[in-house]
Amino acid sequence: MKVVVAYETGHGSTKETAERIAETIRESGAEVDVVQCRQADDISGYDAFVLGTPIWAMKGMGPFRKFMRRNAELLAAKPVAVFVTSGAASTEKGKADIASGVIPKVLSDAPGLQPVSIGNFAGVLNFPAYNLPMRLVMKAIVRSQGGPTTGRHDYRDWDEIIAWAKEVADAFARVCGG
């Protein structure tokens, strides 16, 4: 079974998450490639897809959304798992808000897509890496939730991410027969 993990990233943390997911799926015996959405040209040779994006301004990143729209027909016909990362998902309320309001928007870029699984993971807040407008917006959002507004804060739960990737590998094996 040949799987691609296609991701978009703003400051590198979603790339790291995508790489860890790929590593975990590889352990199941699958052949796995990792590629940034903006560099993914022909994905027709893959049996299954894991797609990931950070959440910015309550939606997926632009290149991820373009990738979804460009490949919607193919993605609707193959097994797909989708994951999102967000600093807001570090709280239960934030995670619930993303699940109910943001993930449906992310999926809407590929009509007909029926993911075998959706991962909703806490990400990284990296204030020093943000440009000034982004830093001001992020500080306002995080301050309203009572979180820290300076420095770098990694909220990823690697055990949760790895467990999800194992579930995805099992689901792909069932659907693809291998």
Kinemage of the C-alpha trace (Angstrom):
@kinemage 1
@onewidth
@group {chain A} dominant
@subgroup {mainchain}
@vectorlist {calphas} color= white
{ca met a 1} P 0.000 0.000 0.000
{ca lys a 2} L 1.374 3.388 -1.022
{ca val a 3} L 0.403 6.356 1.182
{ca val a 4} L 1.206 10.043 0.917
{ca val a 5} L 1.153 12.412 3.864
{ca ala a 6} L 0.552 15.834 2.307
{ca tyr a 7} L 0.726 18.794 4.664
{ca glu a 8} L 1.018 22.520 4.784
{ca thr a 9} L 2.891 24.360 7.507
{ca gly a 10} L 3.468 27.912 8.605
{ca his a 11} L 6.417 27.628 10.974
{ca gly a 12} L 7.348 23.934 10.824
{ca ser a 13} L 5.347 22.269 13.596
{ca thr a 14} L 2.709 20.753 11.277
{ca lys a 15} L 5.564 19.410 9.133
{ca glu a 16} L 7.017 17.722 12.233
{ca thr a 17} L 3.590 16.276 13.028
{ca ala a 18} L 3.204 15.009 9.441
{ca glu a 19} L 6.631 13.358 9.608
{ca arg a 20} L 5.771 11.593 12.875
{ca ile a 21} L 2.473 10.374 11.392
{ca ala a 22} L 4.314 9.080 8.305
{ca glu a 23} L 6.888 7.298 10.456
{ca thr a 24} L 4.120 5.582 12.426
{ca ile a 25} L 2.229 4.488 9.298
{ca arg a 26} L 5.503 3.174 7.802
{ca glu a 27} L 5.833 0.888 10.835
{ca ser a 28} L 2.653 -0.874 9.644
{ca gly a 29} L 4.475 -1.905 6.464
{ca ala a 30} L 3.111 0.786 4.147
{ca glu a 31} L 5.284 2.722 1.735
{ca val a 32} L 4.879 6.369 2.794
{ca asp a 33} L 5.977 9.618 1.196
{ca val a 34} L 5.769 13.023 2.874
{ca val a 35} L 5.231 16.113 0.741
{ca gln a 36} L 4.238 19.719 1.275
{ca cys a 37} L 0.910 20.481 -0.460
{ca arg a 38} L 2.362 23.362 -2.455
{ca gln a 39} L 4.936 20.931 -3.938
{ca ala a 40} L 2.583 17.987 -4.580
{ca asp a 41} L 2.091 17.716 -8.324
{ca asp a 42} L 0.793 14.281 -9.341
{ca ile a 43} L -0.674 12.282 -6.460
{ca ser a 44} L -2.608 9.800 -8.605
{ca gly a 45} L -0.196 6.936 -7.847
{ca tyr a 46} L -1.141 6.694 -4.169
{ca asp a 47} L -3.615 4.275 -2.596
{ca ala a 48} L -4.403 6.411 0.458
{ca phe a 49} L -3.870 9.945 1.735
{ca val a 50} L -3.220 11.701 5.029
{ca leu a 51} L -3.756 15.454 4.705
{ca gly a 52} L -2.746 18.004 7.330
{ca thr a 53} L -2.913 21.740 7.867
{ca pro a 54} L -2.504 24.190 10.702
{ca ile a 55} L -5.563 26.274 11.444
{ca trp a 56} L -5.035 29.958 10.754
{ca ala a 57} L -7.883 32.467 10.999
{ca met a 58} L -10.324 29.610 11.536
{ca lys a 59} L -9.466 27.824 8.266
{ca gly a 60} L -6.783 25.715 6.622
{ca met a 61} L -3.799 27.401 4.983
{ca gly a 62} L -4.237 28.641 1.410
{ca pro a 63} L -1.948 26.088 -0.311
{ca phe a 64} L -3.701 23.251 1.565
{ca arg a 65} L -7.099 24.534 0.455
{ca lys a 66} L -5.902 24.793 -3.168
{ca phe a 67} L -4.542 21.237 -2.951
{ca met a 68} L -7.907 19.994 -1.670
{ca arg a 69} L -9.845 21.772 -4.436
{ca arg a 70} L -7.433 20.685 -7.181
{ca asn a 71} L -7.573 17.015 -6.108
{ca ala a 72} L -11.171 16.821 -4.831
{ca glu a 73} L -12.334 14.175 -7.305
{ca leu a 74} L -9.396 11.844 -6.610
{ca leu a 75} L -9.623 12.358 -2.845
{ca ala a 76} L -13.348 11.543 -2.865
{ca ala a 77} L -12.553 8.177 -4.482
{ca lys a 78} L -9.736 7.040 -2.153
{ca pro a 79} L -9.287 6.515 1.584
{ca val a 80} L -8.300 9.792 3.229
{ca ala a 81} L -7.518 10.847 6.788
{ca val a 82} L -7.318 14.535 7.669
{ca phe a 83} L -5.591 16.201 10.595
{ca val a 84} L -5.452 19.772 11.795
{ca thr a 85} L -3.125 21.428 14.280
{ca ser a 86} L -3.886 24.520 16.304
{ca gly a 87} L -2.672 26.228 19.424
{ca ala a 88} L -6.358 26.684 20.267
{ca ala a 89} L -6.761 22.897 20.470
{ca ser a 90} L -4.661 22.926 23.639
{ca thr a 91} L -7.900 23.477 25.604
{ca glu a 92} L -11.043 21.343 25.543
{ca lys a 93} L -13.137 24.360 24.521
{ca gly a 94} L -10.730 25.236 21.728
{ca lys a 95} L -10.677 21.644 20.516
{ca ala a 96} L -14.493 21.519 20.538
{ca asp a 97} L -14.729 24.829 18.650
{ca ile a 98} L -12.359 23.528 15.984
{ca ala a 99} L -14.261 20.240 15.682
{ca ser a 100} L -17.638 21.922 15.273
{ca gly a 101} L -16.770 25.059 13.330
{ca val a 102} L -13.427 24.744 11.585
{ca ile a 103} L -13.097 21.125 10.469
{ca pro a 104} L -16.312 21.267 8.398
{ca lys a 105} L -14.839 24.316 6.602
{ca val a 106} L -11.576 22.448 5.993
{ca leu a 107} L -13.446 19.498 4.488
{ca ser a 108} L -15.670 21.729 2.339
{ca asp a 109} L -12.781 22.399 -0.038
{ca ala a 110} L -13.113 18.810 -1.324
{ca pro a 111} L -16.820 18.043 -1.803
{ca gly a 112} L -17.564 14.340 -1.530
{ca leu a 113} L -14.598 13.692 0.752
{ca gln a 114} L -15.496 11.169 3.458
{ca pro a 115} L -12.438 10.864 5.739
{ca val a 116} L -11.821 7.524 7.425
{ca ser a 117} L -10.569 9.565 10.389
{ca ile a 118} L -10.073 13.169 11.470
{ca gly a 119} L -7.305 14.180 13.880
{ca asn a 120} L -7.734 17.403 15.848
{ca phe a 121} L -4.411 18.089 17.549
{ca ala a 122} L -2.976 20.808 19.721
{ca gly a 123} L -0.125 22.548 17.978
{ca val a 124} L 2.562 25.053 18.797
{ca leu a 125} L 2.266 28.721 19.676
{ca asn a 126} L 5.497 30.356 18.570
{ca phe a 127} L 5.190 34.090 19.185
{ca pro a 128} L 8.814 34.934 18.207
{ca ala a 129} L 8.225 33.399 14.741
{ca tyr a 130} L 5.072 35.410 13.978
{ca asn a 131} L 5.162 38.652 12.024
{ca leu a 132} L 3.769 41.678 13.867
{ca pro a 133} L 0.148 41.516 12.622
{ca met a 134} L -0.033 37.766 13.300
{ca arg a 135} L 1.568 38.198 16.728
{ca leu a 136} L -1.001 40.842 17.697
{ca val a 137} L -3.929 38.691 16.545
{ca met a 138} L -2.565 35.570 18.236
{ca lys a 139} L -1.899 37.440 21.476
{ca ala a 140} L -5.483 38.725 21.543
{ca ile a 141} L -6.897 35.239 20.922
{ca val a 142} L -4.652 33.501 23.439
{ca arg a 143} L -5.077 36.242 26.053
{ca ser a 144} L -8.888 35.812 25.823
{ca gln a 145} L -8.392 32.120 26.652
{ca gly a 146} L -6.046 32.833 29.541
{ca gly a 147} L -2.951 31.456 27.830
{ca pro a 148} L 0.640 32.715 27.592
{ca thr a 149} L 1.290 35.493 25.079
{ca thr a 150} L 5.066 35.350 24.709
{ca gly a 151} L 7.638 32.686 23.893
{ca arg a 152} L 7.219 29.287 22.264
{ca his a 153} L 4.752 26.736 23.667
{ca asp a 154} L 4.497 23.208 22.247
{ca tyr a 155} L 1.147 21.677 23.200
{ca arg a 156} L 1.392 18.594 20.985
{ca asp a 157} L 0.490 15.294 22.627
{ca trp a 158} L 2.730 12.878 20.748
{ca asp a 159} L 1.047 9.830 22.292
{ca glu a 160} L -2.323 11.035 20.957
{ca ile a 161} L -0.850 11.735 17.509
{ca ile a 162} L 0.887 8.351 17.292
{ca ala a 163} L -2.238 6.498 18.467
{ca trp a 164} L -4.272 8.287 15.796
{ca ala a 165} L -1.694 7.426 13.102
{ca lys a 166} L -1.864 3.742 14.114
{ca glu a 167} L -5.668 3.833 13.817
{ca val a 168} L -5.333 5.429 10.387
{ca ala a 169} L -2.830 2.775 9.268
{ca asp a 170} L -5.258 0.051 10.398
{ca ala a 171} L -8.178 1.727 8.599
{ca phe a 172} L -6.143 2.079 5.397
{ca ala a 173} L -5.101 -1.593 5.585
{ca arg a 174} L -8.756 -2.645 5.923
{ca val a 175} L -9.916 -0.465 3.033
{ca cys a 176} L -6.940 -1.052 0.718
{ca gly a 177} L -6.480 -4.705 1.615
{ca gly a 178} L -2.847 -4.426 2.537
